[in-house]
Amino acid sequence: MSGTGLVWFRNDLRVNDNASLLSAITENENIIGIYFFDPRHFEVSSFGFKKTEQYRAKFLIESITELRNNLEKLNIPLFIYKQYPEDVFPQFLEDRNITNLYMQKEWTEEEVKVTNAVKKGTKRYAMQWKESYDQFLFHPDDIPFQLKDIPDVFTNFRKKCEKFVPVRKECTVAKVSLGNKIENNSIIPTLASLGFNEFTTDSRSAFPFTGGESQALQRIQEYFWETKKLSYYKKTRNGLMGENYSSKLSAWLANGSISPRTIYFEIKRYEQEIGANESTYWLIFELIWRDFFKYISLKHGNAIFKLTGIQNKEYLWNKDQELVKKWIYGETNEPFVNANMIELKYTGWMSNRGRQNVASFFAKNQELDWRIGAAYFEAMLIDYDVHSNYGNWLYVSGVGNDPRDRKFNNRLQAQRYDPKQKFQQLWLQPTIF
């Protein structure tokens, strides 16, 4: 081992089961971490929304605070910048003897542009780039398909992966021997410095949780082991109110505060110690859905962002700003849609059942450009993940992976999932009419 390894954290904000961190510790004498609050993530997109709004920004700040603390316990400093990575890296590498740079492999357009800009600006340094696919349940090297042959139908993907692909074991990291003390005056940005006002979580929120790896593990402890709600997940997952109708692990998964493998093996332990049933399997089933959208993104590239989607289907979409505004502010003629949209506006959260309904109403009923809805979700959702977000919007809009091209009947959905209108009353006070 020689020199210093640099770990560039992006959407892998954890110390447990982190392949980049393990490789860095194994191959280098000294380790440094770096993270960027990239200003681009807080700018307004071409669709008129900030890329990241206040809810996810707060969750991110909490996650980075915890990551820094957890790395400090391993004697690894985390340097934090609120600047463009390509502007910082050339100067940062000066006189640091960094021989290896480790990072999670990203492939979507915006992330690749940043990576390439950094590589271009640091060519003069004799540094090895070591990127690893580390956000999957089923590793890309293990799946029984060539990239071009990945099925576009989920069931075909799931059945083959379940049958032929073992989930790789989690990797564990050890404390680094304390070498030269590295001065680090990094400051984690505040909400104000990112352009937001401080706020308190709405008391009605179904997602009152904070960001960070330890919080993710605590949520597993509560949802699996203390309340044993995992045993009822399939029955309650279409719920709308409260903390425990679903696992709520998606936000920590989205920024990599926890890995899908960690969740998978904790489910397996739960099945051995408490008991396996349809519900315990169904949470694994949802992890496979998450993987599926990542593989669809890998296979189809930038087509997931195009109006015609991965099917290259032409529809007559409209961009009526008045209809978009009514959807955002919960002023449509559908109370169930309105309640879900108001929940999102005030909390940064919406149930899976709600997301399907409001997206279907937006794209199928109003025939609005689905990318506008996807961009709004990107801004607002605490658990935004580029692959799941755009994959689901493609799916619901009829240009993605749904072979049946379904359309939700919002009123029937409300009668089925909110029969006493408690959810609607919660968000449409004082009355839903």
MOTA-V804065 format. One record per residue. N is the residue number from 0. RES is the residue in three letters. BURIAL is + if it has 16 or more other C-alpha atoms within 10 Angstrom, else -. Layout:
<<N:RES:BURIAL> <N:RES:BURIAL>>
This chain:
<<0:MET:-> <1:SER:-> <2:GLY:-> <3:THR:+> <4:GLY:+> <5:LEU:+> <6:VAL:+> <7:TRP:+> <8:PHE:+> <9:ARG:+> <10:ASN:+> <11:ASP:+> <12:LEU:+> <13:ARG:+> <14:VAL:+> <15:ASN:+> <16:ASP:+> <17:ASN:+> <18:ALA:+> <19:SER:+> <20:LEU:+> <21:LEU:+> <22:SER:+> <23:ALA:+> <24:ILE:+> <25:THR:-> <26:GLU:-> <27:ASN:+> <28:GLU:+> <29:ASN:+> <30:ILE:+> <31:ILE:+> <32:GLY:+> <33:ILE:+> <34:TYR:+> <35:PHE:+> <36:PHE:+> <37:ASP:-> <38:PRO:-> <39:ARG:-> <40:HIS:-> <41:PHE:+> <42:GLU:+> <43:VAL:-> <44:SER:-> <45:SER:-> <46:PHE:-> <47:GLY:-> <48:PHE:+> <49:LYS:+> <50:LYS:+> <51:THR:+> <52:GLU:+> <53:GLN:+> <54:TYR:+> <55:ARG:+> <56:ALA:+> <57:LYS:+> <58:PHE:+> <59:LEU:+> <60:ILE:+> <61:GLU:+> <62:SER:+> <63:ILE:+> <64:THR:+> <65:GLU:+> <66:LEU:+> <67:ARG:+> <68:ASN:-> <69:ASN:+> <70:LEU:+> <71:GLU:-> <72:LYS:-> <73:LEU:+> <74:ASN:+> <75:ILE:+> <76:PRO:+> <77:LEU:+> <78:PHE:+> <79:ILE:+> <80:TYR:+> <81:LYS:+> <82:GLN:-> <83:TYR:+> <84:PRO:+> <85:GLU:+> <86:ASP:-> <87:VAL:-> <88:PHE:-> <89:PRO:+> <90:GLN:-> <91:PHE:-> <92:LEU:-> <93:GLU:-> <94:ASP:-> <95:ARG:-> <96:ASN:+> <97:ILE:+> <98:THR:+> <99:ASN:+> <100:LEU:+> <101:TYR:+> <102:MET:+> <103:GLN:+> <104:LYS:+> <105:GLU:+> <106:TRP:+> <107:THR:+> <108:GLU:-> <109:GLU:-> <110:GLU:-> <111:VAL:-> <112:LYS:-> <113:VAL:-> <114:THR:+> <115:ASN:-> <116:ALA:-> <117:VAL:+> <118:LYS:+> <119:LYS:-> <120:GLY:+> <121:THR:+> <122:LYS:-> <123:ARG:-> <124:TYR:-> <125:ALA:-> <126:MET:+> <127:GLN:-> <128:TRP:-> <129:LYS:-> <130:GLU:-> <131:SER:-> <132:TYR:-> <133:ASP:+> <134:GLN:+> <135:PHE:+> <136:LEU:+> <137:PHE:+> <138:HIS:-> <139:PRO:+> <140:ASP:-> <141:ASP:-> <142:ILE:+> <143:PRO:-> <144:PHE:-> <145:GLN:-> <146:LEU:-> <147:LYS:-> <148:ASP:-> <149:ILE:+> <150:PRO:+> <151:ASP:+> <152:VAL:-> <153:PHE:+> <154:THR:-> <155:ASN:-> <156:PHE:+> <157:ARG:+> <158:LYS:-> <159:LYS:-> <160:CYS:+> <161:GLU:-> <162:LYS:-> <163:PHE:-> <164:VAL:+> <165:PRO:-> <166:VAL:+> <167:ARG:-> <168:LYS:-> <169:GLU:-> <170:CYS:-> <171:THR:-> <172:VAL:+> <173:ALA:-> <174:LYS:-> <175:VAL:+> <176:SER:-> <177:LEU:-> <178:GLY:-> <179:ASN:-> <180:LYS:-> <181:ILE:-> <182:GLU:-> <183:ASN:-> <184:ASN:-> <185:SER:-> <186:ILE:-> <187:ILE:+> <188:PRO:+> <189:THR:-> <190:LEU:+> <191:ALA:-> <192:SER:-> <193:LEU:+> <194:GLY:-> <195:PHE:-> <196:ASN:-> <197:GLU:-> <198:PHE:-> <199:THR:-> <200:THR:-> <201:ASP:-> <202:SER:-> <203:ARG:-> <204:SER:+> <205:ALA:+> <206:PHE:+> <207:PRO:-> <208:PHE:-> <209:THR:+> <210:GLY:+> <211:GLY:+> <212:GLU:+> <213:SER:+> <214:GLN:+> <215:ALA:+> <216:LEU:+> <217:GLN:-> <218:ARG:+> <219:ILE:+> <220:GLN:-> <221:GLU:+> <222:TYR:+> <223:PHE:+> <224:TRP:-> <225:GLU:-> <226:THR:-> <227:LYS:-> <228:LYS:+> <229:LEU:+> <230:SER:+> <231:TYR:+> <232:TYR:+> <233:LYS:+> <234:LYS:-> <235:THR:+> <236:ARG:+> <237:ASN:-> <238:GLY:+> <239:LEU:+> <240:MET:+> <241:GLY:-> <242:GLU:-> <243:ASN:+> <244:TYR:+> <245:SER:+> <246:SER:+> <247:LYS:+> <248:LEU:+> <249:SER:+> <250:ALA:+> <251:TRP:+> <252:LEU:+> <253:ALA:+> <254:ASN:+> <255:GLY:+> <256:SER:+> <257:ILE:+> <258:SER:+> <259:PRO:+> <260:ARG:+> <261:THR:+> <262:ILE:+> <263:TYR:+> <264:PHE:+> <265:GLU:+> <266:ILE:+> <267:LYS:+> <268:ARG:-> <269:TYR:+> <270:GLU:+> <271:GLN:-> <272:GLU:-> <273:ILE:-> <274:GLY:-> <275:ALA:+> <276:ASN:-> <277:GLU:-> <278:SER:+> <279:THR:+> <280:TYR:+> <281:TRP:+> <282:LEU:+> <283:ILE:+> <284:PHE:-> <285:GLU:-> <286:LEU:+> <287:ILE:+> <288:TRP:+> <289:ARG:+> <290:ASP:+> <291:PHE:+> <292:PHE:+> <293:LYS:+> <294:TYR:+> <295:ILE:+> <296:SER:+> <297:LEU:+> <298:LYS:+> <299:HIS:+> <300:GLY:-> <301:ASN:-> <302:ALA:+> <303:ILE:+> <304:PHE:+> <305:LYS:-> <306:LEU:+> <307:THR:+> <308:GLY:+> <309:ILE:+> <310:GLN:-> <311:ASN:-> <312:LYS:-> <313:GLU:-> <314:TYR:-> <315:LEU:-> <316:TRP:-> <317:ASN:-> <318:LYS:-> <319:ASP:-> <320:GLN:-> <321:GLU:-> <322:LEU:-> <323:VAL:+> <324:LYS:-> <325:LYS:-> <326:TRP:+> <327:ILE:+> <328:TYR:-> <329:GLY:+> <330:GLU:+> <331:THR:+> <332:ASN:-> <333:GLU:+> <334:PRO:+> <335:PHE:+> <336:VAL:+> <337:ASN:+> <338:ALA:+> <339:ASN:+> <340:MET:+> <341:ILE:+> <342:GLU:+> <343:LEU:+> <344:LYS:+> <345:TYR:-> <346:THR:+> <347:GLY:+> <348:TRP:+> <349:MET:+> <350:SER:+> <351:ASN:-> <352:ARG:+> <353:GLY:+> <354:ARG:+> <355:GLN:+> <356:ASN:+> <357:VAL:+> <358:ALA:+> <359:SER:+> <360:PHE:+> <361:PHE:+> <362:ALA:+> <363:LYS:+> <364:ASN:-> <365:GLN:+> <366:GLU:+> <367:LEU:+> <368:ASP:+> <369:TRP:+> <370:ARG:+> <371:ILE:+> <372:GLY:+> <373:ALA:+> <374:ALA:+> <375:TYR:+> <376:PHE:+> <377:GLU:+> <378:ALA:+> <379:MET:+> <380:LEU:+> <381:ILE:+> <382:ASP:+> <383:TYR:+> <384:ASP:+> <385:VAL:+> <386:HIS:+> <387:SER:+> <388:ASN:+> <389:TYR:+> <390:GLY:+> <391:ASN:+> <392:TRP:+> <393:LEU:+> <394:TYR:+> <395:VAL:+> <396:SER:+> <397:GLY:+> <398:VAL:+> <399:GLY:+> <400:ASN:+> <401:ASP:+> <402:PRO:-> <403:ARG:-> <404:ASP:-> <405:ARG:-> <406:LYS:+> <407:PHE:+> <408:ASN:-> <409:ASN:+> <410:ARG:-> <411:LEU:-> <412:GLN:-> <413:ALA:+> <414:GLN:-> <415:ARG:-> <416:TYR:+> <417:ASP:+> <418:PRO:-> <419:LYS:-> <420:GLN:-> <421:LYS:-> <422:PHE:+> <423:GLN:+> <424:GLN:+> <425:LEU:-> <426:TRP:+> <427:LEU:+> <428:GLN:-> <429:PRO:-> <430:THR:-> <431:ILE:+> <432:PHE:->>
